[in-house]
Amino acid sequence: MNKLFLCAVALFTGAAYGDSVRAYGGRANVRPKARGDALDYRIELRDARFPSRVTAGEKSVIESTWVNMSVAPKTKSAALTWSLIDKDGSVSWCVTDDSFDFRSLEPKLDGEERPQTILTPCRFPDAPASLKPGVYALAVSVGSRQGAPEVALPLDGQIGATLRYRLGTVTVVERQTAESPDTVETPVAGRAPSLLPARRKFKLAWSDEFDGDRLDESIWSYRTNFWGRPAHWFAHPSDNTVEVKDGLLHMKVAKRPDGQFVSPQLQTGEILWDYPDNGTTNKFWWIGKREPAKFQHRYGYWECRCKLQRKPGWWSAFWMQSENIGTTLDPADSGAEIDMLESFKPGIVWPHNVFACGYGADEKRIQVGGDWDVQLPNWEGWHYFGVLWNKDGYVFYVDGKEDGRVAELISHRPHFMYLTTECRNYRVRRMTGKADPNLDDAVAAGDEFVVDHVRVWDEVE
C-alpha cells in the first residue's frame, strides 16, 4: 500500500537546482555516474516520468524504472521517496512509496539486467501552507519508510549532502475555488449539455448524437487490424456488437460459436501501422491501400458522455490519435496518442496518457490524473470525459473537474477519434494470450459500454 508522509520542512545547504540530469518536461533521461565500491551504488535509476505541471489537490502518478547491478544495499529499509524542493533548498512536500522494497530488487543475472518499473500514485496537497504555487525541483531518494534518505545513488544533481537527487522541475498552480468552477454547463438543444472549460468561449465543430437506428458509417469504421495484422478479438460488423437506439450507442462483448470473445473498436480514421500487409511480393511498400480519415480535427475540446462497462474481463476507452504517430521524433509534426478515458476495471478510470514518438525504443509517455484503484462516485451512472487541446498542451477533465495537465509532447497535427472496447489478455505475448475467465459472465449479463454523445468544440476568441 502506498503511504503519504508530508515531510517536515528542513533547510539544506547547497544549490537546489542542479543541471546534470537532462529533463524533458515530465521525463528525465538518467545517466548514472560510475559506480564505486559502496553497495548503495549498485541501485541505478534508469528512467523517470513525472508531471511537469500540477494543480494543488491533483492526483498524479510518478513512474520510475530501476535496476540492481549486483546485490541489494545494506540498509534497514529501502523505500522510494519523491520530494518537491523549493528555491531555498527546503522540502515542501514528499511522498514515500513503501509498496516496493529495493532490497528485493533482483540483481543482474548472467550479464542481463532485470529492470523494475514502479508507479507511485500521489496527491499534491491543496493547502497553501503545505504547498504554495510555484516552481519546485523534483528530487528522488531511497531510504526509510518515513522518507529519510539513507542510500547514496549513482546520480548527479545531489542537493547538498542530503542524498536527494534533482531530476527536473514541477510547476504547481493554484486550484480553482468553488466560486470559480473548472467547467460550465453549456446547453445543446434537445440533448444532454456539455461541460466546457470555464472562462473560455467555444463553438461546436463536430458531434455524433447517435440518432437513428444504426451506426453512421460516414463517420465511423470498425477497427479490425492491430499493428499490421487482423486482430481476432476485435469485432466485425457481422458480430452484432454495436447497436444504436434511443439516441445512444451500445457497444457489447460477444462470444462467437468457436469460443472467440470479441468486442468493438470504432474509429474515425486509421493509424498507419494498423494497415495490413498488401500481400504483394513485387513492391517495396508493404502497406496496403489507405483510406482518408472520415473525421479528424486539430485542437479544441473533445468530450464524451458515457456509462462504463459493469463487469470485469474487458475494458473501454475514449481517445484520439494521429494517423502518422511515430513517423518522426517530433510530436508537433507527427502527432500523439491522447487518452481521455481508459477504464480497465469497472468504475475505475486510470491516469490519462499522452504518448509520442511511436511505441518502440523512442516512445515518450506522460501520465496525469486518474486513480489506480478508486471507483468513481456513482460509477454506474453517466459520466463526462474530455480534454482541452491547444498549442500550449492538454488539460484533462472528468465529470467537469480538471484532472491533470500536460505541457509537453504537444501535437499540432489533426487527430482522429476512437471509441473502443477490448477483451482482456488477448494482446499479450504478441497476441497469443488466452481469454480472461470473467468474459463468460460479461456476455451472459449483456454487459455494455454506452455512449450518449461525442463532441468536438473549437475555442474562439
N, C-alpha and C positions, 0 to 999 in steps of 0.2 A: 504494500500500500504506500502510495506517495504521501509524504507528510510535509507540511509547510511550516518552516521556522522563520519568523521575522527576526533578523539578526539585530542585536544591539548596535547602535551607531558607535563606531570607534574610528579615531583618526590615525592614518598610517603615514609613514614617511615615504618619500619618493614620488615620482610622477604617476598620475593615474591613467595617463593616456600614452601607451607605447605605440610604435609604428611598425613593429617587426612582423606582425601577422596581417596578411592581406585579407581584408573583409569585403565581401561582395554584398552590401546591404545586409540581408538576413542570412548570409552564409560566410563562414571563414574557411579558407583553404589553409590547412595547418601544415607547417613544415617543422617536423621535430628537430631539436638540437641533437648533436652527437650524444649518445648515451655514455654515462660514466659508469663507475662500478657500483653505485648505490642501487639497491634493489628497487627503490622507488622508480627509478628511471626506466624500468622495464615496461611500465604502462605508457602507451602512446595514444594520444588523441589524433585521429586521422581526419575527421570531418565534423563540422558543427553547423547546424542550420537553426536560425532563430528569427523572430520578427524584428524588423528594423524600426517599426513604429507600432506603439500600442496605446490603447486608451485605458486610463485608470479604471480598474474594476474588470478589465477584459480577461477572458480566458485565452490561453495560448498554449503552444507546445514548443519545446526546445528539443531538437533531435541531434544526437551525437553518436559517433562511431569510434570505438576503441579497440586496440589490440594489446595483447600481452606478449612481449618479445622473448620472455624467458620464464620467470617464476613470479608468483604473487608477492606483493610487497609485505614487509614485516610491519604491520600496523595493527592496532587493536580493532579498528574498524576502517572501512574504506567505502564511504558513501559519496555520492556525487552532489556537489552544491554549485548552483549558479547564483551570481550576485550582480547587483547594479551598484556601481561605484560613482559617486558624484565627483565634481571637478576638484574638490578638496581632498580626495582620496578616502572619503568616508563610505562605509557600506550603508546604502539607503534601503536596500531590500535584498532578501535572498530566499531561495527555495532549496531545500535538501531533499533529494530523491533517494529514499532508502529501499526502493524496490529492487535494487541490484547492488550486490556487494562485490567490489573489484577483486577481492581475494578469490572469488570463484571464476574470474575471467580465465578462460582456457588458454594456456601458453601455446606458442608456435610449436608445431609438431612436424618433424622431418622437413624443416625449412618452409612449411606452409603456414601462413598466418590464418588465425581464426577470429575474424572481427566480430564484435558485438555492438549492435545498434540499440541505444537507449532513448526512449521517448519520454520526456519529462513534462507532464501537464503542470500548468501553473496559472495562477491568477494574480494580476498586478493590482495591489490594493488601491481603493479609490479614496481613502482618507488623505487629504492634503498633508497632514502632519507626518504620514508614513512615506509618501512618495509624491513629491511635488512635480508638476510638469517641467520638462527639460530634457537635456541630452545626457545620458549616462554611459559609462563604459560597462560592457558586459564581461564579467570575469568568470572563469571556471576554476574549481578547486576540488580536491579529493581529500576526505578526512573523516571526522566523527559524524555521527548521526545528528548531532546538534549543530552542524555546519562549520565547525572549527577546522581549518585546513591543517593537514598533517603530512601530506605526501608531496614531495618535490616532483614536478613533472618536467619532461624534456621539451619545454616550450620557452620561446622568447616572450617578452611582454610581461614579466612578473612585476606586480605592483609593489614596489618597495621590497621588503623581505617577508611578505605576507603569505607566500605560497598560493596566491591568487594570480591568475594569468589572464590578461586582457585579450579578448578575441574580436571585439568590434564595438559598435555603439548601438544603443536603443533609444529612440525618442519617445518619451511619454507625453501624451496630450491629455487634457482635462476632459472628463466625461460630461456629457450634456446633462443638465438638470431636468427635473420633471416639467419645469416651465418652458424648457427648450427641448422638445422631443427629437428623437433621431429621424422619424418619418412623419408624414402627414397622410391622412386618408384622402384619396383622390377618387371621386365618383366616376364610374363608367356606366353609361346609360343602360339600364336593364341587366346589369351584371354585378358581380362582386367588385368592390372597389379595389384599387391598387394602393399599396403603402409605399409612397415615394419619398426619397431623402428630403428632409426639411431644408428650408432656406434656399431652394433651387426651383427653377421653372422647367417644366417638361412638356413635350407634346408626344402623342402616341405615334410611333413609327410603324409598328407591325404587331399583329397578335393572332392567336388562334383561340377562339372561344369554344371550339368543338361543338358547333351547331350541326344539325343534320343527323344522319343515321349511319355515317361511315367515315372512315379516316380520309382526310383531304390529301390525296396523293399528289396534288400540285404543290404541296408544302413538304410532305413527309415521305421518306423512303424507309424501308426496313434495312437495318444494318445486319448483314448475314456473313460478312467476312471479318477476319481478325488477323492482322499482320500478314496479309497476302494469302491466307488460306480460308476455306469455308469453316465457319465456327459451328460445330454440330449442336451446341447448346443455345444458339441464337435462333429465335423463332422465325418462321417464314409466314407469309400471309395465309397459307393453307392450314396453319396450326390453330387458327381462330383464337389467338391470344389477345387480340385488340378489338375493343368494342367501343363505339361512340353512340351514346344515347342520353337523352335528357340534359344536353349541354355539358356532358362530362366525357372524358377519355378514361376507359378502363383498360389497364394493362395487367394480364393474368399469367400465371405459371401453369403449365400443362405437362402431361406425360404422354408421349407417343406410344403406339402399340408395341414398339420394340423396346420399351423401357427407358428411352431417352427423355430426360426432362428438358424443357425449353421455356424461355420467356423472351418477350420482345425488346428490341432496341430500335428506337426511332431516331432518325437524323434528318436534318435539312440540307446536308452536304455530305462529303465523304473525305476522310483523311487519305492522303496519297498512299500511305503504307498499307492500307487495307485492300487496295486493288489486287486481285489475284493474278497469278502468272497467266500471260496470254496464250500459253501453250505452243507458241511457235518456236522453231529452232533456227530460223534464218534471220533473226533480228537480235541486236544487242539489247534493245529496250524490252525488258521482260514484263512491264506493267501493261495490262490490257487497256481498252478504250475507256477514257474517263468521261464523266458526265458533269455538266456545270452544276453548281450548288443551286438548290431551289430557293433557299434563303440564306443570306449571310449579311452581316452588318458590322460596322465599326463603331465602338464606343456606345454609350448610353446606359440606361438602367434596364437590366434583364431580370424578369420576375416570373415566378411560378407559384400558383396556389394549388395545394395538393393534399391528399391523405396518404400517409405512408403505409407500406405493407404491414400486416399484423402478425405474421408467422415467421419463424426463423427458417433458414435454408436458402434464402435468396435476398437480393438487395435492390435498392432503387437509387436513381441519380438524376440530377438536372445539372447540365454542364455545357460548356462551349469549347470549341477548338478551331484552330486554323487548319485549312486544308494542307498546308505545307510545313507544319511544325517540324523542326529539326533539320530542314534543308540548309539552314545556315546556323551559325552560333550566336546570332543576334536576334532575340525575340522581337525587337522592334520591326525587323524585316520579315521574319518567317513565322511569327506568331507564337501562341502559347496554348496550353490547356488550362482552363479556369473552371474549378469545381464549386458550384454554388450549393449543391446538396449531394451528399453521399450518406445513405443510411444502410449500414451493413448489418445492423441488428434492429429489431422492432423498437421504434420510438427513439432511437439514438442517432444523433447527427454528428458525424465525425468532423474533425477540422477541415477547413476549406484549403484546397491545394491550388497553387499556381505552378505549373510545370513549363519548362522551356528547354530549348536546345536538344530536343529529341528525348529518347528514353534509354540511351546507352551510357557509355563512359562519360559523355559530355552533359548528361542530364543535370539540370538545376531545378530545385524544388523549394518552395516556401510554404509553410502551413501556419494558419492562424485560426482562432476561434474554435467553435465546435466543442464537443466534450466526448471523451472516450467511453464513458460508462454511466452517464446520467441521461435518463429519458426526458424528453421534452414534457413540459406541463400539458395535460390533456392531449397526449401524443396521438390518440386515435382520431382526433378531430382534424379540422382544416388548419393548415399552416402555410405561411408565406416564406419564400426563399428568394434572395435576389443579390445582385452585385451592381454597384455603380462603377463603370469602367470609363476612364478618360485618360488624357495624356499624362496625368500625374500618378496613375496607379489604379488600384482596385479597393473598394470598400464593400465588405460583405454584410448582409442583413438577414436576420432570422426573426420572423414574426414582428417586423417593424423596429427591431432593435439592432444597432450596429454590433457586428460580431467579428471584427477584425479588419485590419488594413494591411495592404502590401504596396510598397512604393518601389519595388524592383521588378525585373523581368517583365517590363511593360511592353505589350504588343501594340503596334499601330497598324495591324493588318485586319481586314474583315474576318469575322469568325462565323461559323455555323453552329446550330443548336442541337443538343441531344436531350431526349427523354429516354432513359434506359432502365432496364431491369436485368438481373443476371442471376442464374443459378450458381450457387457457391461451389467451389472446388474444381470445376472443370478446367479452368485455365492454368492450374498449377502443373508443374513438371512438364512444361512445354505442351500443354493442352492434353495431357493424358490422365488428369485427375478423375476420381470417381465422384458420383453424385453425393451431395450432402444427405444424410439419413433423414433430415426433417422435411424433405421436399414432398414426400407422400402425404404428410399431414397438411402441408400448404395447399396441395392440389385438392385434397378431399374437402377442405374448408372453403374452397373457391376464393382463396386469398387474392388480393389485387392491389395495385398502385393506381390511385385515382387522381386525375388532374382536372382541375376546373378551368384554368386558363394558363397560357404563357403569353407574355407581352414584352415588347422592347420599346422603351421610351427614349426619345432624344432630348438631351438637355439643351435649352435655349437661353439666350442672353436676356 
